[in-house]
């Protein structure tokens, strides 16, 4: 039961990060107030790496910035590695 809630929380975090990238792209196109790069990277670092990576690909957003091109994939891989390690330790 706890695994369900942890999994649901991870999905929600990634969904929120994905939406943030979409909202920022929309605001960039309209020329209105933007979400800071710091907030986008922080949301990716808080177990939203997969959502950030998908948001970058789907919305074609922040793909030229080196911080995002390098950090977001690294964060996603590190987060999946940590999750796999925890699952392996708990269930093995």
ZIRAHU-V546528 format. One record per residue. RES is the residue in one letter. NEAR is the number of other C-alpha atoms within 8 Angstrom. Layout:
res:RES near:NEAR
res:RES near:NEAR
//
This chain:
res:X near:4
res:X near:5
res:X near:6
res:X near:7
res:X near:8
res:X near:8
res:X near:8
res:X near:8
res:X near:8
res:X near:10
res:X near:8
res:X near:8
res:X near:13
res:X near:15
res:X near:10
res:X near:10
res:X near:16
res:X near:12
res:X near:9
res:X near:10
res:X near:14
res:X near:11
res:X near:8
res:X near:10
res:X near:10
res:X near:8
res:X near:11
res:X near:10
res:X near:7
res:X near:6
res:X near:6
res:X near:7
res:X near:6
res:X near:7
res:X near:8
res:X near:6
res:X near:6
res:X near:6
res:X near:8
res:X near:13
res:X near:10
res:X near:8
res:X near:13
res:X near:17
res:X near:9
res:X near:8
res:X near:12
res:X near:16
res:X near:18
res:X near:11
res:X near:14
res:X near:16
res:X near:11
res:X near:9
res:X near:15
res:X near:12
res:X near:9
res:X near:7
res:X near:9
res:X near:8
res:X near:11
res:X near:8
res:X near:10
res:X near:6
res:X near:7
res:X near:8
res:X near:7
res:X near:12
res:X near:11
res:X near:8
res:X near:9
res:X near:14
res:X near:12
res:X near:8
res:X near:11
res:X near:14
res:X near:9
res:X near:8
res:X near:10
res:X near:8
res:X near:8
res:X near:8
res:X near:8
res:X near:8
res:X near:8
res:X near:8
res:X near:9
res:X near:8
res:X near:7
res:X near:6
res:X near:5
res:X near:5
//
